[in-house]
Amino acid sequence: MKLASYHAADGAIRTAIVVDETLIDTGIAGSMIDLITNWDAVKDGLAAKAAAGGGVPLASVRLASPVQRPGKIFAIGLNYADHIAESNMGTPERQVWFTKAQTSVNGPFDPILIAKSTGTNDYEVELVAVIGKGGKHIPADKAAEHVFGYCVGNDVTERMWQHAGPQWSLGKSFDTHAPMGPWLTTADDVADPHALGIRCFVNGEKRQDSNTRNLVFNLWQQIEHLSQAMTLEPGDVIFTGTPGGVGAAMDPRQFLKPGDVVRCEIDGLGAIEGTMAAEG
């Protein structure tokens, strides 16, 4: 099932089911995190609603990020071999993690802001996993049971801020720098999250092209590692890493500028697309 968040006519953000090119409101009050938390109680009713059809054209609504204010946003760095090579860094023996702020969350087709006094914005297409069943000390062989669904993400990065110190989180947390979507595809509709083609285009030019089978640390290992430190909760977001081809590694470097259109896509999960815009 595909589940979206969208901007309703009254200004509220509501949840909906995506069926082909239509959007069917769930009729359930609350956020996507509420829906995830109560999934066992509502999934059969939503499946019936999806089968019944109806709704409005998908193109007639503005989609929001599937998860609006996740309790935690964690992202792993240096997790594809080609990206490690282009970054001139060695393959990490342990997973390298940083956080992204809640305020970096952005809609799948909303403008992406280039903040004042910055000019080294870069793109990073990533598979995003959203936690369903919470837990701590989750073993890798049980991790799949804790994933609610998947979507496309762009770990937009301000490179100058990222490398200004040993901690990456500030450079990863600028407003609008975590576009996600276009919807959540529930885990039962994804046969293998480690066999998905993943690509990024800038102004129609393909910059990144890989497959999630090339992750250095796979998603199950990531969940096992994170859950040793903290309790994972419904709606928590995990950015699983980006492949090679980022603008900072090109010669000459190709950073994003106002008007650039960045499209990120993953097989079976859809695509998100944002236009870079100068912050007002």
C-alpha positions in Angstrom: 0.0 0.0 0.0 1.1 3.5 -0.7 0.4 6.1 2.0 0.8 9.8 1.5 0.5 13.0 3.5 -1.1 15.9 1.7 -2.2 19.5 2.2 -6.0 19.6 2.6 -8.1 22.5 1.5 -8.5 23.6 5.1 -4.8 23.9 5.5 -4.4 20.8 7.6 -2.1 17.9 6.6 -4.0 14.7 6.3 -3.1 11.1 5.4 -4.3 9.3 2.3 -3.9 6.2 0.2 -2.4 6.4 -3.3 -4.1 4.1 -5.8 -2.8 4.5 -9.4 -3.2 8.2 -10.1 -5.8 8.9 -7.4 -5.6 10.0 -3.8 -8.1 8.6 -1.3 -8.3 10.3 2.1 -7.9 7.8 4.9 -10.7 9.5 7.0 -8.5 8.9 10.0 -7.6 11.9 12.3 -4.0 12.4 13.2 -0.6 12.3 11.5 1.2 9.6 9.6 3.0 8.7 12.9 -0.4 8.1 14.5 -1.5 5.9 11.6 1.8 3.9 11.8 1.3 3.5 15.6 -2.2 2.2 15.1 -1.5 0.3 11.9 -2.7 -3.2 13.0 -6.1 -1.7 13.9 -6.6 0.3 10.7 -4.9 -1.6 7.9 -7.8 -3.8 6.9 -10.2 -0.9 6.7 -7.7 1.1 4.6 -7.2 -1.9 2.3 -11.0 -2.1 1.8 -11.2 1.7 1.1 -8.4 1.4 -1.5 -10.2 -1.5 -3.2 -13.4 0.6 -3.3 -11.8 3.3 -5.3 -12.9 6.9 -5.6 -10.8 9.8 -4.4 -9.4 12.8 -6.3 -6.7 13.0 -9.0 -3.3 12.8 -7.4 -2.2 15.7 -9.6 -4.8 18.0 -8.0 -3.2 18.0 -4.5 0.1 19.1 -3.0 1.9 16.3 -1.3 3.7 16.8 2.0 6.6 14.8 3.4 5.0 11.4 4.4 6.3 11.9 8.0 6.0 15.4 9.1 7.9 15.6 12.4 9.7 12.3 13.1 11.0 11.9 16.6 14.4 11.0 15.1 16.1 11.4 11.8 19.4 9.5 11.5 21.5 9.2 8.4 24.5 7.1 7.7 27.6 8.4 5.9 30.1 6.7 3.6 27.9 3.7 2.9 28.5 3.0 -0.9 31.9 2.0 -2.0 32.0 4.5 -5.0 31.0 7.4 -2.7 33.7 6.4 -0.3 36.2 6.4 -3.1 35.2 9.8 -4.5 35.3 11.3 -1.0 39.0 10.2 -0.6 38.2 8.3 2.6 38.7 4.8 3.7 35.9 2.3 4.1 34.7 2.7 7.7 35.1 -0.2 10.1 32.1 1.1 12.1 29.0 2.8 10.9 29.2 6.6 10.7 26.1 8.4 11.7 24.8 11.9 11.9 21.4 13.5 12.6 19.2 15.8 10.5 16.9 18.3 12.3 13.1 18.0 12.2 13.0 21.4 10.5 15.0 20.0 7.5 11.9 17.9 6.5 10.5 19.0 3.2 7.7 18.0 0.8 8.6 15.8 -2.2 8.0 18.6 -4.8 8.5 21.7 -2.7 11.4 24.2 -3.3 14.7 23.4 -1.6 16.2 26.6 -0.1 19.8 27.7 -0.5 20.4 29.5 2.7 21.9 33.0 2.9 25.7 33.2 2.9 26.0 29.6 1.6 26.9 28.4 -1.9 28.1 24.8 -1.6 24.7 22.9 -1.6 24.9 19.3 -2.8 22.4 16.5 -3.5 22.4 12.9 -2.2 19.7 10.5 -3.3 19.0 7.9 -0.6 16.6 5.1 0.3 14.7 6.1 3.4 13.3 3.6 5.8 10.6 4.5 8.4 10.3 2.5 11.6 6.9 0.9 12.4 7.4 -1.4 15.4 9.6 0.2 18.0 12.3 -1.5 20.0 15.8 -1.6 21.4 18.6 -4.1 20.9 17.0 -5.3 17.7 19.1 -8.1 16.1 19.8 -7.8 12.3 17.8 -11.0 11.6 14.7 -9.4 13.1 15.2 -5.8 11.8 12.8 -6.2 8.8 9.9 -6.7 11.3 10.5 -3.2 12.6 10.3 -1.3 9.2 6.9 0.1 8.3 7.8 1.4 4.9 10.1 3.0 2.4 10.4 6.2 0.4 12.8 8.3 -1.6 14.9 10.9 0.2 17.4 13.6 -0.7 20.0 14.2 1.9 20.7 17.8 0.8 24.0 18.9 2.2 25.7 22.2 2.7 29.3 21.0 2.2 31.1 24.0 3.6 29.2 23.7 6.9 29.5 19.9 6.8 33.3 20.0 6.7 33.8 23.0 9.0 34.2 20.7 12.0 34.2 17.1 12.9 30.5 16.8 13.4 28.3 16.8 10.2 24.9 17.5 11.6 24.8 21.3 11.1 25.7 20.9 7.4 23.0 18.3 7.0 20.2 20.2 8.9 19.5 23.4 7.0 15.8 24.1 6.5 14.2 22.1 3.7 17.2 19.9 3.3 15.4 16.6 3.9 12.9 16.2 1.1 11.1 12.8 1.3 8.3 11.1 -0.5 6.4 11.1 -2.7 4.7 8.6 -0.4 5.4 5.7 1.9 5.3 2.3 0.3 4.6 -0.3 3.0 7.2 -2.9 3.6 5.0 -5.7 2.5 5.0 -4.2 -1.0 8.8 -4.1 -1.3 10.1 -7.6 -2.0 13.7 -6.7 -1.2 14.9 -3.2 -0.1 18.4 -4.3 -1.0 17.7 -4.7 -4.8 16.4 -1.3 -5.9 17.8 0.9 -8.6 18.6 4.4 -7.2 19.3 7.5 -9.3 19.6 11.3 -9.1 19.3 13.9 -11.9 20.2 17.6 -11.9 18.5 19.5 -14.7 17.9 16.2 -16.5 21.6 15.1 -16.3 22.1 11.8 -14.5 24.5 12.3 -11.7 24.0 9.2 -9.5 23.1 5.7 -10.7 23.4 2.6 -8.5 21.5 -0.1 -6.7 20.8 -0.5 -3.0 22.5 -3.9 -3.1 25.7 -1.9 -3.0 25.2 -0.6 0.5 28.3 -1.3 2.7 26.2 -1.7 5.8 22.7 -3.0 4.8 19.6 -1.7 6.4 19.2 -4.6 8.9 22.7 -3.9 10.2 21.9 -0.2 10.5 18.8 -0.9 12.6 20.8 -3.3 14.8 23.5 -0.7 15.3 21.2 2.2 16.0 19.0 0.3 18.4 21.9 -0.6 20.6 22.1 3.1 21.5 18.5 4.1 21.6 14.9 2.9 21.5 13.6 3.2 17.9 10.0 4.4 17.8 7.2 4.5 15.2 7.9 7.1 12.6 11.6 7.4 13.1 13.4 8.0 9.8 16.6 6.4 8.6 18.5 7.7 5.6 20.5 4.7 4.4 23.4 6.3 2.5 24.1 7.8 -1.0 26.0 6.4 -3.9 28.8 8.1 -5.8 28.3 11.0 -8.2 27.8 13.9 -5.8 28.6 17.4 -7.0 31.4 18.0 -4.6 33.4 15.1 -6.1 33.2 16.4 -9.7 36.0 18.3 -11.4 35.3 21.1 -11.3 32.9 20.9 -8.4 29.2 21.3 -9.4 27.2 22.8 -6.5 23.5 23.6 -6.7 22.3 27.1 -7.6 18.9 28.7 -7.7 16.7 27.3 -10.5 18.4 23.9 -10.6 16.0 21.0 -10.6 17.0 17.9 -8.6 15.1 14.7 -9.2 15.7 11.6 -7.1 14.1 8.3 -7.9 14.1 4.7 -6.7 12.7 1.7 -8.5 9.2 0.9 -7.2 9.1 3.8 -4.8 8.6 6.7 -7.1 10.4 10.0 -7.5 10.7 13.4 -5.8 11.8 16.6 -7.5 12.7 19.9 -6.0 13.8 23.3 -7.5 16.6 25.1 -5.7 15.6 28.6 -4.6 17.4 31.3 -2.8 16.3 31.9 0.8 14.3 35.1 1.2 
